[in-house]
């Protein structure tokens, strides 16, 4: 096998690990349709893939329908999982939204 083909066949792409952080939702109002829509807008401001995990469910934070399926009330623990060039900013932005009173 020529060197170029062998390198391509055995070469591994380095995969960047995602950033995860667990936070406790701390809002004065429960996250129903209007606040969820705002959270989806916050998520869509970032290029990274962003998922929220709670109670065994994992949903795309940029999907209004997925986010509506989560039970997100004050006191609920959620894990923010972001993967991409702006993942740190994405996690910080989602955390700020979920914990601001």
N, CA, C and O atoms as a MOPAC input file, in Angstrom:
PM7 MOZYME 1SCF
protein

 N      0.85800 1    -1.17200 1     0.00000 1
 C      0.00000 1     0.00000 1     0.00000 1
 C      0.90300 1     1.23400 1     0.00000 1
 O      1.80800 1     1.31900 1     0.83100 1
 N      0.68900 1     2.18200 1    -0.89400 1
 C      1.50300 1     3.39300 1    -0.91300 1
 C      1.38200 1     4.14700 1     0.41300 1
 O      0.35400 1     4.09300 1     1.08700 1
 N      2.45700 1     4.85000 1     0.76500 1
 C      2.48400 1     5.55500 1     2.04800 1
 C      1.29700 1     6.48500 1     2.25000 1
 O      0.74000 1     6.53200 1     3.34700 1
 N      0.89900 1     7.22000 1     1.23000 1
 C     -0.22100 1     8.15400 1     1.35100 1
 C     -1.52200 1     7.45800 1     1.69400 1
 O     -2.27900 1     7.92200 1     2.54700 1
 N     -1.78200 1     6.32900 1     1.01800 1
 C     -3.03000 1     5.59600 1     1.27800 1
 C     -2.99300 1     4.96500 1     2.65500 1
 O     -4.00000 1     4.94700 1     3.36200 1
 N     -1.82100 1     4.43900 1     3.04500 1
 C     -1.71800 1     3.80900 1     4.35500 1
 C     -1.92800 1     4.83500 1     5.47100 1
 O     -2.59700 1     4.54800 1     6.46400 1
 N     -1.36600 1     6.01000 1     5.30700 1
 C     -1.53900 1     7.05700 1     6.31100 1
 C     -3.00500 1     7.46200 1     6.41700 1
 O     -3.51700 1     7.69000 1     7.51300 1
 N     -3.67600 1     7.54900 1     5.26800 1
 C     -5.08900 1     7.91100 1     5.28100 1
 C     -5.92300 1     6.81100 1     5.92200 1
 O     -6.88900 1     7.08600 1     6.63400 1
 N     -5.53900 1     5.55400 1     5.66100 1
 C     -6.30600 1     4.43900 1     6.20000 1
 C     -6.09700 1     4.28300 1     7.70600 1
 O     -7.00900 1     3.85700 1     8.41400 1
 N     -4.91200 1     4.62400 1     8.19800 1
 C     -4.64100 1     4.45300 1     9.62500 1
 C     -4.72700 1     5.74600 1    10.40400 1
 O     -4.69800 1     5.72900 1    11.63400 1
 N     -4.83300 1     6.86800 1     9.70900 1
 C     -4.88200 1     8.16400 1    10.39300 1
 C     -6.15700 1     8.30200 1    11.21600 1
 O     -7.24100 1     7.91000 1    10.78300 1
 N     -6.00700 1     8.85800 1    12.39400 1
 C     -7.16400 1     9.06600 1    13.25600 1
 C     -7.41400 1    10.55500 1    13.38200 1
 O     -6.48500 1    11.34400 1    13.55300 1
 N     -8.65600 1    10.92000 1    13.29600 1
 C     -9.01800 1    12.31600 1    13.51000 1
 C     -9.11300 1    12.55800 1    15.00100 1
 O     -9.73700 1    11.79000 1    15.73300 1
 N     -8.50200 1    13.60900 1    15.42900 1
 C     -8.57200 1    13.95600 1    16.83500 1
 C     -9.93000 1    14.58300 1    17.11500 1
 O    -10.29300 1    15.58000 1    16.49100 1
 N    -10.68200 1    14.00900 1    18.04500 1
 C    -12.01000 1    14.50900 1    18.37200 1
 C    -11.93900 1    15.32000 1    19.65700 1
 O    -11.42700 1    14.85500 1    20.67600 1
 N    -12.44500 1    16.50300 1    19.59400 1
 C    -12.45400 1    17.37500 1    20.75600 1
 C    -13.52400 1    16.89400 1    21.73100 1
 O    -14.64500 1    16.57700 1    21.33300 1
 N    -13.17200 1    16.84500 1    22.98300 1
 C    -14.13100 1    16.43900 1    24.00700 1
 C    -15.08100 1    17.58700 1    24.29000 1
 O    -14.70700 1    18.75400 1    24.17800 1
 N    -16.29100 1    17.25700 1    24.65000 1
 C    -17.25900 1    18.29500 1    24.95500 1
 C    -17.06100 1    18.79200 1    26.38500 1
 O    -16.40800 1    18.14700 1    27.20500 1
 N    -17.63200 1    19.93300 1    26.65300 1
 C    -17.58800 1    20.51500 1    27.98700 1
 C    -18.92100 1    20.26300 1    28.65800 1
 O    -19.96800 1    20.56600 1    28.08600 1
 N    -18.89900 1    19.71000 1    29.86600 1
 C    -20.12900 1    19.43100 1    30.60700 1
 C    -20.08200 1    20.13200 1    31.94800 1
 O    -19.02800 1    20.25900 1    32.57100 1
 N    -21.25400 1    20.58600 1    32.38100 1
 C    -21.36100 1    21.20500 1    33.69500 1
 C    -22.76800 1    20.99500 1    34.22600 1
 O    -23.75000 1    21.23600 1    33.52400 1
 N    -22.85900 1    20.54200 1    35.47200 1
 C    -24.15800 1    20.39200 1    36.12400 1
 C    -24.48200 1    21.66200 1    36.88800 1
 O    -23.63500 1    22.20900 1    37.59400 1
 N    -25.71300 1    22.12500 1    36.74100 1
 C    -26.16400 1    23.32500 1    37.43500 1
 C    -27.54700 1    23.07000 1    38.02700 1
 O    -28.29200 1    22.20700 1    37.56500 1
 N    -27.86500 1    23.83500 1    39.04800 1
 C    -29.17900 1    23.77900 1    39.67500 1
 C    -29.98200 1    24.96000 1    39.14800 1
 O    -29.54900 1    26.10700 1    39.26700 1
 N    -31.14100 1    24.69100 1    38.56900 1
 C    -31.98400 1    25.77300 1    38.04900 1
 C    -32.44200 1    26.61900 1    39.23000 1
 O    -32.94500 1    26.10000 1    40.22600 1
 N    -32.26200 1    27.91400 1    39.10200 1
 C    -32.65500 1    28.81800 1    40.16300 1
 C    -33.32300 1    30.03300 1    39.53400 1
 O    -32.68400 1    31.05900 1    39.30300 1
 N    -34.61100 1    29.90400 1    39.26100 1
 C    -35.38200 1    30.97700 1    38.64900 1
 C    -36.58000 1    31.27300 1    39.54300 1
 O    -37.06300 1    30.39300 1    40.25600 1
 N    -37.05400 1    32.50900 1    39.50100 1
 C    -38.23000 1    32.86300 1    40.29100 1
 C    -39.50900 1    32.36600 1    39.62200 1
 O    -40.54700 1    32.25700 1    40.27500 1
 N    -39.44300 1    32.06600 1    38.33000 1
 C    -40.58800 1    31.49300 1    37.61700 1
 C    -40.16300 1    30.16200 1    37.01900 1
 O    -39.00400 1    29.98900 1    36.64400 1
 N    -41.10000 1    29.22000 1    36.92900 1
 C    -40.79200 1    27.93900 1    36.30200 1
 C    -40.58800 1    28.13800 1    34.81100 1
 O    -41.11200 1    29.07900 1    34.21500 1
 N    -39.81800 1    27.24000 1    34.22200 1
 C    -39.51000 1    27.35900 1    32.79600 1
 C    -40.62700 1    26.72700 1    31.97400 1
 O    -40.62000 1    25.52900 1    31.69200 1
 N    -41.57500 1    27.56000 1    31.60300 1
 C    -42.66500 1    27.12300 1    30.74600 1
 C    -42.43500 1    27.70400 1    29.36000 1
 O    -41.29900 1    28.04900 1    29.03400 1
 N    -43.45300 1    27.82600 1    28.54200 1
 C    -43.25900 1    28.13900 1    27.12300 1
 C    -42.45900 1    29.40700 1    26.83800 1
 O    -41.52100 1    29.35100 1    26.04200 1
 N    -42.77700 1    30.52800 1    27.43800 1
 C    -42.05700 1    31.76700 1    27.10900 1
 C    -40.59700 1    31.71400 1    27.56700 1
 O    -39.70700 1    32.01700 1    26.77300 1
 N    -40.31800 1    31.33800 1    28.82500 1
 C    -38.90400 1    31.24600 1    29.22500 1
 C    -38.13100 1    30.17500 1    28.44700 1
 O    -36.94300 1    30.34700 1    28.17700 1
 N    -38.79400 1    29.07400 1    28.08800 1
 C    -38.13000 1    28.03700 1    27.28900 1
 C    -37.76800 1    28.59300 1    25.92000 1
 O    -36.67600 1    28.32600 1    25.41600 1
 N    -38.65800 1    29.35600 1    25.31400 1
 C    -38.37200 1    29.95900 1    24.00800 1
 C    -37.17600 1    30.89400 1    24.10900 1
 O    -36.34500 1    30.94400 1    23.20300 1
 N    -37.08800 1    31.63300 1    25.20800 1
 C    -35.93700 1    32.52300 1    25.41100 1
 C    -34.66100 1    31.70400 1    25.57200 1
 O    -33.61900 1    32.07300 1    25.02900 1
 N    -34.72800 1    30.59600 1    26.31300 1
 C    -33.55700 1    29.73000 1    26.49000 1
 C    -33.08500 1    29.16500 1    25.15000 1
 O    -31.88100 1    29.08600 1    24.90600 1
 N    -34.01100 1    28.77600 1    24.28800 1
 C    -33.66400 1    28.27800 1    22.95200 1
 C    -32.97500 1    29.38100 1    22.15100 1
 O    -32.03000 1    29.10600 1    21.41200 1
 N    -33.43400 1    30.62000 1    22.28600 1
 C    -32.77900 1    31.74400 1    21.60400 1
 C    -31.34800 1    31.93100 1    22.11200 1
 O    -30.43400 1    32.18900 1    21.32900 1
 N    -31.16400 1    31.80000 1    23.41800 1
 C    -29.81900 1    31.90500 1    23.99200 1
 C    -28.93000 1    30.81500 1    23.40000 1
 O    -27.80700 1    31.09200 1    22.97800 1
 N    -29.42300 1    29.58200 1    23.36500 1
 C    -28.64700 1    28.45500 1    22.82500 1
 C    -28.29800 1    28.67800 1    21.35700 1
 O    -27.18600 1    28.37200 1    20.92700 1
 N    -29.23400 1    29.20300 1    20.60100 1
 C    -29.00300 1    29.41900 1    19.16600 1
 C    -28.02700 1    30.54000 1    18.88000 1
 O    -27.59900 1    30.70000 1    17.73700 1
 N    -27.66200 1    31.31800 1    19.88200 1
 C    -26.67300 1    32.38100 1    19.69800 1
 C    -25.25400 1    31.81300 1    19.59900 1
 O    -24.31800 1    32.53600 1    19.25600 1
 N    -25.09400 1    30.52000 1    19.89800 1
 C    -23.78000 1    29.88700 1    19.88500 1
 C    -23.68200 1    28.88900 1    18.73800 1
 O    -24.68300 1    28.29700 1    18.33300 1
 N    -22.47700 1    28.70600 1    18.21900 1
 C    -22.24000 1    27.75300 1    17.13700 1
 C    -22.15500 1    26.31600 1    17.64400 1
 O    -22.43800 1    25.38000 1    16.89600 1
 N    -21.77300 1    26.13200 1    18.88800 1
 C    -21.59100 1    24.79600 1    19.45100 1
 C    -22.89600 1    24.00400 1    19.48200 1
 O    -23.98600 1    24.57400 1    19.52400 1
 N    -22.76000 1    22.69400 1    19.45900 1
 C    -23.89200 1    21.82000 1    19.74000 1
 C    -24.11000 1    21.89200 1    21.24300 1
 O    -23.15600 1    21.78200 1    22.01300 1
 N    -25.35400 1    22.07500 1    21.66600 1
 C    -25.65000 1    22.19900 1    23.09600 1
 C    -26.80700 1    21.26800 1    23.43800 1
 O    -27.85800 1    21.29800 1    22.79800 1
 N    -26.59700 1    20.44900 1    24.45100 1
 C    -27.62900 1    19.54300 1    24.93500 1
 C    -27.84000 1    19.76700 1    26.41400 1
 O    -26.90000 1    20.09600 1    27.13800 1
 N    -29.07400 1    19.59000 1    26.87100 1
 C    -29.37600 1    19.60900 1    28.29700 1
 C    -29.83700 1    18.21500 1    28.68300 1
 O    -30.59400 1    17.57100 1    27.95800 1
 N    -29.36800 1    17.76200 1    29.83400 1
 C    -29.72000 1    16.44100 1    30.33700 1
 C    -30.32500 1    16.58100 1    31.73100 1
 O    -29.77100 1    17.26600 1    32.59200 1
 N    -31.45200 1    15.93400 1    31.94300 1
 C    -32.07700 1    15.89900 1    33.25400 1
 C    -33.03700 1    14.72200 1    33.31800 1
 O    -33.70600 1    14.39800 1    32.33700 1
 N    -33.09600 1    14.09100 1    34.47100 1
 C    -34.02200 1    12.98600 1    34.71800 1
 C    -33.98000 1    11.93300 1    33.61400 1
 O    -35.02100 1    11.42300 1    33.20100 1
 N    -32.79300 1    11.60900 1    33.14100 1
 C    -32.63200 1    10.56400 1    32.13200 1
 C    -32.94500 1    10.98300 1    30.70700 1
 O    -32.86700 1    10.15600 1    29.79800 1
 N    -33.29300 1    12.23400 1    30.48700 1
 C    -33.56200 1    12.73500 1    29.13600 1
 C    -32.42100 1    13.63300 1    28.68800 1
 O    -31.83200 1    14.36100 1    29.48800 1
 N    -32.12000 1    13.56900 1    27.40000 1
 C    -31.09000 1    14.42400 1    26.79000 1
 C    -31.72000 1    15.05400 1    25.55100 1
 O    -32.16100 1    14.34700 1    24.64500 1
 N    -31.76100 1    16.38400 1    25.51500 1
 C    -32.38400 1    17.06500 1    24.37900 1
 C    -31.49000 1    18.18000 1    23.85800 1
 O    -30.67500 1    18.74200 1    24.58900 1
 N    -31.66200 1    18.48100 1    22.59700 1
 C    -30.95400 1    19.57000 1    21.93100 1
 C    -31.50700 1    20.88900 1    22.47600 1
 O    -32.70500 1    21.15500 1    22.36800 1
 N    -30.64100 1    21.70700 1    23.05700 1
 C    -31.07900 1    22.97700 1    23.64100 1
 C    -31.54100 1    23.97700 1    22.58300 1
 O    -32.12400 1    25.00700 1    22.92200 1
 N    -31.28800 1    23.68700 1    21.31100 1
 C    -31.70300 1    24.57800 1    20.23200 1
 C    -33.04600 1    24.17100 1    19.64200 1
 O    -33.52100 1    24.78400 1    18.68500 1
 N    -33.65800 1    23.13500 1    20.21400 1
 C    -34.94400 1    22.62700 1    19.72900 1
 C    -36.05400 1    22.99700 1    20.70400 1
 O    -36.06800 1    22.52500 1    21.84100 1
 N    -36.97600 1    23.83400 1    20.26500 1
 C    -38.07700 1    24.24500 1    21.13700 1
 C    -38.91700 1    23.05100 1    21.56600 1
 O    -39.32700 1    22.96600 1    22.72400 1
 N    -39.17600 1    22.13100 1    20.64700 1
 C    -40.00100 1    20.95900 1    20.99500 1
 C    -39.28000 1    20.05700 1    21.99300 1
 O    -39.89100 1    19.54900 1    22.93300 1
 N    -37.98500 1    19.86200 1    21.78400 1
 C    -37.22900 1    19.04500 1    22.72400 1
 C    -37.19000 1    19.67400 1    24.09900 1
 O    -37.37800 1    18.99400 1    25.10700 1
 N    -36.94600 1    20.97600 1    24.14000 1
 C    -36.86400 1    21.67100 1    25.42000 1
 C    -38.19100 1    21.66900 1    26.15400 1
 O    -38.22000 1    21.60000 1    27.38300 1
 N    -39.29000 1    21.74300 1    25.41400 1
 C    -40.61000 1    21.71900 1    26.04900 1
 C    -40.89400 1    20.36000 1    26.69800 1
 O    -41.74500 1    20.25600 1    27.58100 1
 N    -40.18200 1    19.32800 1    26.26000 1
 C    -40.42600 1    17.99200 1    26.81300 1
 C    -39.73900 1    17.78500 1    28.16400 1
 O    -40.02000 1    16.80800 1    28.85700 1
 N    -38.84600 1    18.69400 1    28.53800 1
 C    -38.16000 1    18.57300 1    29.81800 1
 C    -38.97900 1    19.21100 1    30.93800 1
 O    -39.66800 1    20.21100 1    30.73400 1
 N    -38.89000 1    18.62000 1    32.10900 1
 C    -39.49700 1    19.20600 1    33.29600 1
 C    -38.42600 1    20.05300 1    33.97000 1
 O    -37.55000 1    19.53300 1    34.66100 1
 N    -38.50600 1    21.35700 1    33.76100 1
 C    -37.45900 1    22.23900 1    34.27400 1
 C    -38.06600 1    23.27600 1    35.19900 1
 O    -38.51900 1    24.33200 1    34.75900 1
 N    -38.07000 1    22.96100 1    36.48500 1
 C    -38.56700 1    23.89600 1    37.48300 1
 C    -37.41800 1    24.27700 1    38.40700 1
 O    -36.39800 1    23.58900 1    38.45800 1
 N    -37.58300 1    25.34900 1    39.11600 1
 C    -36.55600 1    25.79700 1    40.04000 1
 C    -36.22800 1    24.67200 1    41.01500 1
 O    -37.12400 1    24.05600 1    41.59200 1
 N    -34.93700 1    24.41400 1    41.19300 1
 C    -34.48800 1    23.33900 1    42.06600 1
 C    -34.09500 1    22.07700 1    41.32600 1
 O    -33.52500 1    21.16600 1    41.92700 1
 N    -34.38900 1    21.99900 1    40.01900 1
 C    -34.03200 1    20.84800 1    39.20400 1
 C    -32.56000 1    20.93000 1    38.81000 1
 O    -32.07600 1    22.00200 1    38.44500 1
 N    -31.84500 1    19.80800 1    38.88100 1
 C    -30.45700 1    19.78100 1    38.42300 1
 C    -30.42200 1    19.36600 1    36.95800 1
 O    -31.04600 1    18.37800 1    36.57200 1
 N    -29.69700 1    20.11800 1    36.14800 1
 C    -29.52100 1    19.79000 1    34.73500 1
 C    -28.03200 1    19.79900 1    34.41000 1
 O    -27.24800 1    20.50700 1    35.04100 1
 N    -27.66100 1    19.00700 1    33.42500 1
 C    -26.29300 1    19.00600 1    32.93100 1
 C    -26.28600 1    19.66400 1    31.56800 1
 O    -27.03800 1    19.27800 1    30.67300 1
 N    -25.43900 1    20.65200 1    31.41800 1
 C    -25.25600 1    21.33900 1    30.14000 1
 C    -24.07300 1    20.67400 1    29.45100 1
 O    -22.99400 1    20.56900 1    30.03400 1
 N    -24.26700 1    20.22800 1    28.22000 1
 C    -23.22000 1    19.55700 1    27.45400 1
 C    -23.05900 1    20.31000 1    26.13600 1
 O    -23.96200 1    20.31400 1    25.30000 1
 N    -21.90200 1    20.94600 1    25.95700 1
 C    -21.65600 1    21.72600 1    24.74100 1
 C    -20.39100 1    21.23000 1    24.05900 1
 O    -19.41900 1    20.85800 1    24.71600 1
 N    -20.41600 1    21.22900 1    22.72500 1
 C    -19.27600 1    20.77400 1    21.94800 1
 C    -19.11300 1    21.69000 1    20.74300 1
 O    -19.99600 1    21.77000 1    19.89000 1
 N    -17.97300 1    22.38400 1    20.67900 1
 C    -17.70800 1    23.27200 1    19.55400 1
 C    -16.70600 1    24.34100 1    19.93400 1
 O    -16.18600 1    24.36500 1    21.05000 1
 N    -16.45000 1    25.21900 1    18.99200 1
 C    -15.44100 1    26.25400 1    19.19100 1
 C    -15.77700 1    27.21900 1    20.32600 1
 O    -14.87700 1    27.73700 1    20.98600 1
 N    -17.06400 1    27.46100 1    20.55600 1
 C    -17.45500 1    28.40700 1    21.61100 1
 C    -18.14900 1    27.69900 1    22.78200 1
 O    -19.01700 1    28.27500 1    23.43700 1
 N    -17.75500 1    26.44200 1    23.03800 1
 C    -18.42700 1    25.64400 1    24.06200 1
 C    -18.35600 1    26.25600 1    25.46100 1
 O    -19.33000 1    26.18500 1    26.21000 1
 N    -17.22800 1    26.85100 1    25.82400 1
 C    -17.12500 1    27.45300 1    27.16000 1
 C    -18.10600 1    28.61300 1    27.30500 1
 O    -18.78100 1    28.73200 1    28.32700 1
 N    -18.18500 1    29.45900 1    26.29700 1
 C    -19.12300 1    30.57900 1    26.32700 1
 C    -20.56400 1    30.07600 1    26.31000 1
 O    -21.43500 1    30.65000 1    26.96200 1
 N    -20.80900 1    29.00100 1    25.56400 1
 C    -22.16000 1    28.43300 1    25.49100 1
 C    -22.60000 1    27.91000 1    26.85700 1
 O    -23.71300 1    28.19200 1    27.30300 1
 N    -21.73500 1    27.15400 1    27.51700 1
 C    -22.06800 1    26.62600 1    28.84100 1
 C    -22.30400 1    27.78500 1    29.81300 1
 O    -23.25800 1    27.75700 1    30.59000 1
 N    -21.44000 1    28.80000 1    29.77200 1
 C    -21.59400 1    29.95000 1    30.66300 1
 C    -22.90000 1    30.70300 1    30.39100 1
 O    -23.57500 1    31.13400 1    31.32600 1
 N    -23.25300 1    30.86000 1    29.11900 1
 C    -24.48000 1    31.56600 1    28.76100 1
 C    -25.72600 1    30.83300 1    29.21000 1
 O    -26.65800 1    31.44700 1    29.73000 1
 N    -25.74900 1    29.51500 1    29.01000 1
 C    -26.89800 1    28.70800 1    29.44100 1
 C    -26.97400 1    28.68400 1    30.96000 1
 O    -28.05500 1    28.80900 1    31.53600 1
 N    -25.82300 1    28.52400 1    31.60800 1
 C    -25.80800 1    28.52800 1    33.08200 1
 C    -26.33500 1    29.85100 1    33.62800 1
 O    -27.12700 1    29.86100 1    34.57000 1
 N    -25.90600 1    30.95400 1    33.05000 1
 C    -26.37800 1    32.27300 1    33.49700 1
 C    -27.89200 1    32.37700 1    33.36500 1
 O    -28.56700 1    32.85900 1    34.27500 1
 N    -28.42200 1    31.92700 1    32.23700 1
 C    -29.87600 1    31.98900 1    32.04400 1
 C    -30.59400 1    31.14000 1    33.08200 1
 O    -31.59900 1    31.57700 1    33.64400 1
 N    -30.10400 1    29.94400 1    33.34400 1
 C    -30.78900 1    29.02600 1    34.26000 1
 C    -30.66600 1    29.41500 1    35.73200 1
 O    -31.47000 1    28.98200 1    36.55800 1
 N    -29.67200 1    30.22100 1    36.06000 1
 C    -29.45400 1    30.52600 1    37.47100 1
 C    -29.74700 1    31.97900 1    37.85200 1
 O    -29.72200 1    32.31600 1    39.03600 1
 N    -30.02200 1    32.84300 1    36.87600 1
 C    -30.39400 1    34.23300 1    37.19600 1
 C    -31.81000 1    34.27600 1    37.73900 1
 O    -32.71400 1    33.62000 1    37.22100 1
 N    -31.98100 1    35.04700 1    38.77200 1
 C    -33.32800 1    35.16800 1    39.38100 1
 C    -34.09400 1    36.28700 1    38.74700 1
 O    -35.23800 1    36.54200 1    39.12300 1

